[in-house]
Amino acid sequence: MAWSIKAGLACQQIDKVVVSTDSDKYAQLAKFYGAEIIRRPAELAQDDTPMLPVLQQAVASVEKTGAVVSLIVLLDPTSPFRRIKDIDKCLELINLPQTDSVVTICEAEHNPFFVMGTVKKDYWRFLSQKHYTRRQDAPKAYRLNAAVYVIKKEVLMTGKIFTDNTRTVIMPSINSSHIDSELDFQYADWLIKEKHVRLDF
């Protein structure tokens, strides 16, 4: 969380950095690193709570203070290796015509056109109708890396993050490491200690 706050504060294009939480511990930590706090109601603090209503509630809370919100920049705390230039590039693209949102992506570690499928009654079925026998022949595939989302307020408040006008910024795979488990955390810690990732804030 601290790294995401630091990235937001270091980005000159971002006017306000807020953390939405129902935790006193995380609120205190977020304040220590310079963020403002939005108290998240209990119904939006469940394990299965989707991000969209959390963002909408945060926007409404910020606007109650008299601030004008036009763009929302979501910096997920579980994707700490984004760089300021990744945020800046997203904020550059959001100003292009026919753009509702911008998200960061990276090349997929496992190409779904080549190796992924489903199992129906114990039988394997490839996801792609065309089966590629060589990985090199499969179309290049990307995944969301959850590092940066930039969404126009009017799009977010209608209940969307992704539209047909969502643009992308491609990030290196090593900067796209996502922390969802203890093993992920240990890997991220190793990347830092071995200087495989260098942040610009």
C-alpha positions as CSV (number, residue, x, y, z in Angstrom):
1,M,0.0,0.0,0.0
2,A,2.8,2.4,0.8
3,W,4.4,1.9,-2.6
4,S,1.1,2.7,-4.3
5,I,0.7,5.8,-2.2
6,K,4.2,7.0,-2.9
7,A,3.7,6.4,-6.7
8,G,0.5,8.5,-6.6
9,L,2.1,11.3,-4.7
10,A,5.1,11.3,-7.0
11,C,3.0,11.6,-10.1
12,Q,2.7,15.3,-10.8
13,Q,-0.5,14.8,-12.8
14,I,-2.4,13.4,-9.8
15,D,-4.0,16.0,-7.6
16,K,-5.2,13.9,-4.6
17,V,-4.2,10.5,-3.3
18,V,-6.9,8.7,-1.2
19,V,-7.1,5.3,0.4
20,S,-10.5,3.7,0.9
21,T,-10.6,1.4,4.0
22,D,-12.6,0.3,6.9
23,S,-9.5,-0.6,8.9
24,D,-8.1,1.7,11.6
25,K,-4.7,0.0,11.1
26,Y,-4.6,0.7,7.4
27,A,-6.0,4.2,7.8
28,Q,-3.2,5.1,10.2
29,L,-0.6,3.6,7.9
30,A,-2.0,5.4,4.8
31,K,-2.0,8.7,6.7
32,F,1.6,8.1,7.7
33,Y,2.6,7.8,4.0
34,G,0.7,10.9,3.0
35,A,-2.7,9.7,1.7
36,E,-6.1,11.0,2.7
37,I,-8.6,8.5,4.1
38,I,-12.1,7.6,2.9
39,R,-13.9,5.4,5.4
40,R,-15.4,2.5,3.5
41,P,-18.8,1.3,4.7
42,A,-19.1,-2.3,6.0
43,E,-21.2,-3.4,3.0
44,L,-18.3,-2.4,0.7
45,A,-15.6,-4.1,2.8
46,Q,-16.5,-7.7,2.3
47,D,-14.2,-10.4,0.8
48,D,-16.4,-10.6,-2.3
49,T,-16.9,-6.8,-2.8
50,P,-16.2,-5.8,-6.4
51,M,-14.0,-2.8,-7.0
52,L,-16.5,-0.7,-9.0
53,P,-18.9,0.3,-6.1
54,V,-15.8,1.0,-3.9
55,L,-14.6,3.5,-6.5
56,Q,-18.0,5.1,-6.9
57,Q,-18.3,5.5,-3.2
58,A,-14.8,7.1,-3.1
59,V,-15.7,9.5,-5.8
60,A,-18.9,10.6,-4.0
61,S,-17.0,11.0,-0.7
62,V,-14.3,13.2,-2.4
63,E,-16.9,15.3,-4.1
64,K,-18.7,16.0,-0.8
65,T,-15.6,17.9,0.3
66,G,-16.1,20.3,-2.7
67,A,-13.4,18.8,-4.9
68,V,-14.1,18.3,-8.6
69,V,-13.4,14.8,-9.9
70,S,-12.9,14.2,-13.6
71,L,-10.5,11.2,-13.7
72,I,-10.0,8.3,-11.3
73,V,-6.6,6.7,-11.2
74,L,-6.7,3.3,-9.4
75,L,-3.3,2.1,-8.1
76,D,-3.9,-1.4,-6.8
77,P,-1.7,-2.0,-3.7
78,T,-1.1,-5.6,-4.9
79,S,0.8,-4.4,-8.0
80,P,3.6,-2.4,-6.4
81,F,6.2,-2.3,-9.3
82,R,4.5,0.2,-11.6
83,R,6.6,3.2,-12.5
84,I,5.7,6.9,-12.7
85,K,6.1,6.7,-16.5
86,D,3.4,4.0,-16.6
87,I,1.0,6.2,-14.8
88,D,2.0,9.2,-17.0
89,K,1.5,7.3,-20.2
90,C,-2.0,6.2,-19.1
91,L,-2.9,9.8,-18.2
92,E,-1.6,10.9,-21.6
93,L,-3.7,8.4,-23.5
94,I,-6.9,9.2,-21.6
95,N,-7.0,12.6,-23.3
96,L,-7.2,11.1,-26.8
97,P,-10.5,11.1,-28.6
98,Q,-12.8,8.1,-28.2
99,T,-11.1,7.0,-24.9
100,D,-13.2,6.1,-21.9
101,S,-10.5,4.4,-19.8
102,V,-6.8,3.2,-20.0
103,V,-5.4,0.1,-18.3
104,T,-2.0,-1.4,-18.1
105,I,-1.3,-4.9,-19.4
106,C,1.6,-7.2,-20.0
107,E,2.2,-10.1,-22.3
108,A,0.5,-13.3,-21.0
109,E,2.9,-15.8,-19.4
110,H,0.8,-18.6,-20.9
111,N,-0.7,-18.0,-24.3
112,P,-4.4,-19.0,-24.1
113,F,-4.5,-19.7,-27.8
114,F,-1.8,-22.3,-27.4
115,V,-2.1,-24.0,-23.9
116,M,-5.4,-23.1,-22.3
117,G,-8.7,-24.9,-22.4
118,T,-11.6,-26.4,-20.5
119,V,-12.5,-29.9,-19.4
120,K,-16.0,-31.3,-20.3
121,K,-16.8,-34.7,-19.0
122,D,-13.1,-35.5,-18.6
123,Y,-12.3,-34.4,-22.2
124,W,-9.9,-31.6,-23.0
125,R,-11.2,-28.8,-25.2
126,F,-8.9,-25.9,-26.3
127,L,-10.3,-22.4,-25.7
128,S,-9.4,-21.4,-29.3
129,Q,-11.4,-23.0,-32.1
130,K,-8.1,-23.1,-34.0
131,H,-5.4,-25.2,-32.4
132,Y,-1.9,-23.9,-32.9
133,T,0.8,-26.6,-32.8
134,R,3.6,-24.1,-32.4
135,R,3.6,-21.4,-29.7
136,Q,5.2,-19.0,-32.2
137,D,2.3,-19.3,-34.5
138,A,-0.3,-18.3,-31.9
139,P,-1.5,-14.7,-31.8
140,K,0.2,-12.7,-29.1
141,A,-2.0,-12.5,-26.0
142,Y,-1.9,-10.1,-23.1
143,R,-3.3,-10.0,-19.5
144,L,-4.4,-7.2,-17.2
145,N,-1.7,-6.6,-14.7
146,A,-3.8,-4.4,-12.3
147,A,-1.0,-1.8,-12.0
148,V,-2.8,1.3,-13.3
149,Y,-6.4,2.0,-14.3
150,V,-7.5,5.5,-15.4
151,I,-11.2,6.0,-15.8
152,K,-13.2,9.0,-16.8
153,K,-15.7,9.9,-14.0
154,E,-18.8,9.8,-16.2
155,V,-17.9,6.3,-17.4
156,L,-17.2,5.0,-13.9
157,M,-20.5,6.4,-12.5
158,T,-22.5,4.6,-15.2
159,G,-21.1,1.4,-13.8
160,K,-18.2,0.7,-16.2
161,I,-14.5,0.5,-16.2
162,F,-14.0,-1.3,-19.5
163,T,-15.7,-0.2,-22.7
164,D,-15.0,-0.6,-26.4
165,N,-13.0,2.6,-26.0
166,T,-10.5,1.3,-23.3
167,R,-6.9,1.9,-24.4
168,T,-3.9,0.0,-23.1
169,V,-0.3,0.7,-21.9
170,I,2.0,-2.4,-22.2
171,M,4.3,-2.8,-19.2
172,P,7.3,-5.2,-18.8
173,S,6.3,-8.5,-17.3
174,I,8.8,-8.1,-14.4
175,N,7.1,-4.9,-13.4
176,S,3.7,-6.6,-13.6
177,S,4.3,-9.0,-10.7
178,H,1.1,-9.3,-8.7
179,I,1.0,-10.2,-5.0
180,D,-1.9,-12.5,-4.1
181,S,-0.2,-15.0,-1.9
182,E,2.7,-15.5,0.5
183,L,4.8,-17.0,-2.3
184,D,4.0,-14.0,-4.5
185,F,5.3,-11.8,-1.7
186,Q,8.5,-13.7,-1.3
187,Y,9.1,-13.5,-5.1
188,A,8.5,-9.7,-5.0
189,D,10.8,-9.4,-2.1
190,W,13.5,-11.3,-4.0
191,L,13.0,-9.0,-7.1
192,I,13.7,-6.0,-4.9
193,K,16.7,-7.5,-3.0
194,E,18.3,-8.6,-6.2
195,K,17.6,-5.3,-7.9
196,H,15.6,-6.7,-10.7
197,V,13.1,-3.9,-10.3
198,R,13.9,-0.2,-9.7
199,L,11.2,2.3,-9.0
200,D,11.3,5.9,-9.9
201,F,9.8,7.4,-6.7
